[in-house]
């Protein structure tokens, strides 16, 4: 994959030493930081909530797109899906998240609201006890499993993987029905057939004889489904966790809860990483010390994963079900288009149609109960 730093310098460009930050990127980041500082100095209370919310949406999408791009870069730098280091990349991404969370606690400041041109908020270390950590372990385990499965899925095929991940409501409905006795409504069940159909159609490819045959990346499909399953368990377990008496107060907010979960997910992933890929740890460390694509890919993917999840939580919390569902749908489409441009891989007609059907009915699935309830009230 061609990245900005791999281009030949123009005649008037200064040639940077190996490992240095690209001058244009550094200038862009510096201007952005200085611009934010000047704005906050002129407007000490920051931007209005409506402006901040719009910017949170923008940076959520940008963060998600960056995560997918640099996750693909990091996986490619370790040999791709057959390199035997995907679990290590996934775990080290969570390691980056853990280091960032610790820095936030050390500084007692969370700068995430700067993305919305608002002041940073304090982030004291959570006053949790041993029982709280034990209660959080199921969420952390599901988070670790969903993340690792997602890395395997998107590392195998970043475009088809997005289509498979769009089918999350199917596994969510199954998990909630079987394990939590929460059956979806009949309209939602009908939507599931179209979601499955869309993913299935995206898996087809027309042969030279005009007949359709199944052709897809098995790794992306398998791990996409595993990731969707654990994401469903994570959602259900998070709701259960919030019912623990006093836990919300001891955690000290959603930001702390997410940080604790990511730290525990990293601790859970470490033994799995060493059990499955420990023999190649030396190879990974050599690559990390010498391969700039891995260095940048791992750092940016880990940090952007943390930040975009924080921003997603903030935007969804501030909006209604319909708005958040539309935003999620738009995000999936934007990321697919972005990854197609970055990787140079073109979606087939079957993938375009299948993705449109699957993602469209994910949106319908998310809002149909609310829409029908609203119509029922109006006709009552």
N, C-alpha and C positions, 0 to 999 in steps of 0.2 A: 504494500500500500504506500502510495506516495504521500509524504507528509511535508509540511512547509519547510522544515529544517533540512530535508534531503535535496532541495533544489540547488542547482548551481547558482552562485551569486552573480548578480548583474555587475557590469564593469565598475559602476560607481559605488557599489555596496562595499562596506568594510567587511573583511573576512573575519568572522569571529573564531576564537579558539574552540577546539573540540569540547562539547559539553556546555557551551555558553548558550544563553537564551537568545533567540532571534531578536534583532534590534527593533523590527517593526512591531512584534508582539509585545516587547517590553515597553515601547513607547505607548502602545494602545492601553496596556494595563495601568501605566503611570498616569496617563491622562484621565482614565476612568476613576482612579482613586483620588486624584487631585480634584477632579470635578465634583465628586461626592463630598469631599471635605469642604470645598468652597460653598456648595449648596447648603450643607448642614450648618455652616458658620453663618450664612445669610438667613437661613430659616431654622433656628435652633430646635424647633419642634418637629422638623422633618416634613415630608410630603403628607398630603391628606391620605386617609385610609383607602379611598377609591383609587388614587394614583398608585399607592403602594401595592394594592391587590393586583392591579394590571401588570405591574413590574414583576411581582411574584410569579404570575402566570408565565410571563416571558422567560424569566430565568429558570423556572421549572422545566420548560420545554428545552431551553438551551442546555441545561445541566443533563437532562436525559439524553439528548442527542450526543453531547460530549462523552457521556458515559459509554454509550454504545460504540462510538468511534474509537475511543482510546482503549476500551476493553478488547475490541477486535485487534487493535495494534499490539497490545500486550500479549494476547494469545498467539498472534502471528510471530512475535519475536521469540517465543518459546517453542516454535515448531508447529504451530497450528493445532488442530484438534487431534492429530496423531503424535504430537510432541511429548505427550505423557506428563505435562506440567500444568494442566488446566486447574486441577484442585489447588495446586500451590498458588497460582495466580489469584484464584478466588479468595483463598485464605489471606493472602497478603493484601488484597484490597480491603478486607475487613480489618487488617492490621493498620492500614492507613486511617481508616475510620476511627479505630481505637485511639491512635496517637492524637488525632484531631480532637476527639472528645476530651481527652486528658488535658490538652492545651486550653480548651474552653474552660474547664474546671479550674485549671491553674490560674488563668487570667480572670476568672469570675465574670467573663463577658462572652455573650454569643452575638457575633456580628451579622447573623443571617438577615436581620431587618435592614441592613445597609443596602441590600439588593432592591429594596423598595424605597430607598432614600429616606429611611427613618433611623432613629438612633438605636444603637446596639442595646440589648437588655442584659441585665445581670444573670449569671448562671452559676449559682452556688452548688457545691457538691451535694448530691441528694442524701437525705438523712435516712436512708433505708437500713433495715436490719437483715439478719441472716434469713429469716422467714420470707422477707420480701424478695430476696435474691432467688430463693428456692421457688417461690411462686412465679417468678419471671422466667425461670428456666424453660418451661414448655414453649413460650413465645420465642425465646432466643434460639432454641433448637430448630423450630420451624422456620425462623428467619434465616438461620445459617443454611439449612437444607434448601430453602427456596432460592437463596442467593447463589449457592454453588450450582444448583441445577440450572439456573438461569444463565450462568457463565458458560456452562457446557453447551447449553442450547444455542445461545447467540454466538459462541465461538465456533460452532459447527456451521451455522448458516445464519448470518445476522438478519437476513430478510425473511426467509421462511420461518425463522425462530420467532419473529415478531407476530407473524400470522398465528402460529401455534399458541403463543402467549395470550393472544386476543381471546382465545377460547377458555380463559380462566373461569367464567361463570358456570360452565358445564361441570367442571370438577368441584367448584364451590357448592353448587346445588347438590351434587352427589354426597360430598362430605357432610354438609349440614343436614341432609335428610337421614343418612345412615348413622352418623355419630352424635348428632346434636338434636335429632328429632325435630328439625325445622324445615319442613317441606315447602318449596317455593309454590307460588300460586299457579293456577292452570295457564294463564296467559304467559307467565315466565317460562313454564315448561315447554310451551309451544315455540317460544323463541329459541330454546336450546337446540331444537332440531335444525333450525336455519343456521345457527352458529357452527354446529358440527358439519352441516352440509357445505358451508363456506370453506372451512378448513380442509375438508375432504376434496372439494373441487380444486383448491389451490395445490393439492398434492398430485394432480393429474397432469400429464403431458401428452400432447398429440404426436403420434409417431408418423413416420413417412407414409404409412399406409392409410393415414387418416383416423386410425383407431386410437382411443385414449388408453393410456396405461398409467399405473401408479408410479410416480417418480418423485422422490423427496429424500431429504437427508434424515436417515433413521435416528441419528444421534440428536438432531434438533427436535424431532418429534417426541422421542422418548423422554429426554430431559426437560423439554417444554411441558409435557404432561406431569412429570414429577414435580417440577417447580410450581405449576398451577395448583397441584394437590396440597403441597406444603404451604403455599400462600393462603389457601382456603382455611387450612388448620390454624395458621397464624392469625387470621382475622377473627376466627371464632374464639381462640384462646386469649386474644387481646381483650375482647369483650368480657370474658370471664375474669381476667386479671383486674379490670377496672371495678369489679364488684368487691374486691378485697377491702375490708374496712380500713380507712385511713391511708391506704396506699398512695392515692393521688396527692395528698398533702405531703407525705414523706418523700415522694419522688420530686416534688417541686416543679411540676409542669411537664408538658408533652416533650419538650426538648430534652429534658433529663431522662425521661422514660426511653426515648429513642436512643440516646447515648448509652444508657445502661444495657439496653438490648443488644446494640452492636458490639459492645465490649464482651458481653457474654457469648455472643455468636462467634466472635473471633476465638475465644477460649475453647469453645466446643469444636470449632473447625480444625484447630491445630493438631490434636491427636489423629483425626481422620486423615489430614494431609500427610502426616509422617507415616501412618499405616499404609496408605495407598501409593504415595510418591516419595517417601523418605529416601529411597535409594538414589534418587536423582537430585537430592537437595544440593549437593556440591555443584552439579551442573547448573542448577538454577542460580546459585550464588555467583558463579563465574559469569553467567549471562547478565545478571543484575549489575555486576561491577564493570562490564565491558560494553553492553549493548544499550545504546541511548534510547532506542525505541521501547525497550522494556522498562527502562527507568522512567521515562516520561509517561508511557502508557499506563504503568502501574500506579504512579502517583496521581495522575489526572483522573483516571477511572475510579480510583478509591475515593478521592476527595469529592468528585462530582456525584458519585453515588450517594454519599452522605448528604451533600447539600441539596440535591434535587428531591430526595425523600423528605427532608425538612420542609422545603418549599411546598411540596405536594400536600403535606399534612396541613400547613398553614392556609393554603388556598381552599382546600376541601372543607376545612373547619369554618372558613369565613363565607362560604357560599352554600346554596341549597343543593339538593340531590340532583336536580336537573342540570344545573350549571356545572357541577363537578363531573357528571357523567359525560356531558358534551365536551368538557375540557379533556377528559381522559381519552375520549374517542379521537379528538383532534390531535392530541399528543401522539397517539399510536400512528396515525397517518403521516404526521410531520416527520417522525423519526424514521419511518420506512422510506419516505422520499429522500430524506437526508442521507441515510445509509446507502441507498441506491446510488446517489451522487458520489459519495465518498469512496465506496468500494468499486464503482464502475460496473456493478452487476445489475443487469436489467431484469425487472420482473416480467415473467411470462404473462400472456393474456389470461391464462387460467389462474395465475396467482393474483393478478389485479382484480379479476371478477370475484374470486374466492375471498380475497381479503376484504373487498367492499361489502360483500354479503355478511361475512363473519363480524367485522367491526361495526357495521350498521346495526345488526341485530343485537350486538352487545350493548349499544346505546339504547335500543328499544327495551331490552331486558332490564336495564338499569332504571328506566323511568316509567315503564308501563303501568305498574301498580299505582303510582302517584297520579298519573294522568287519568286512569280509569276512576280512581277515587274522587278526583276533582270533577270529572264529568257527571258522576253519580250525584254529587252534592248539588250541582247546578240543575239537574233534572228533578231533584227531589222537591 
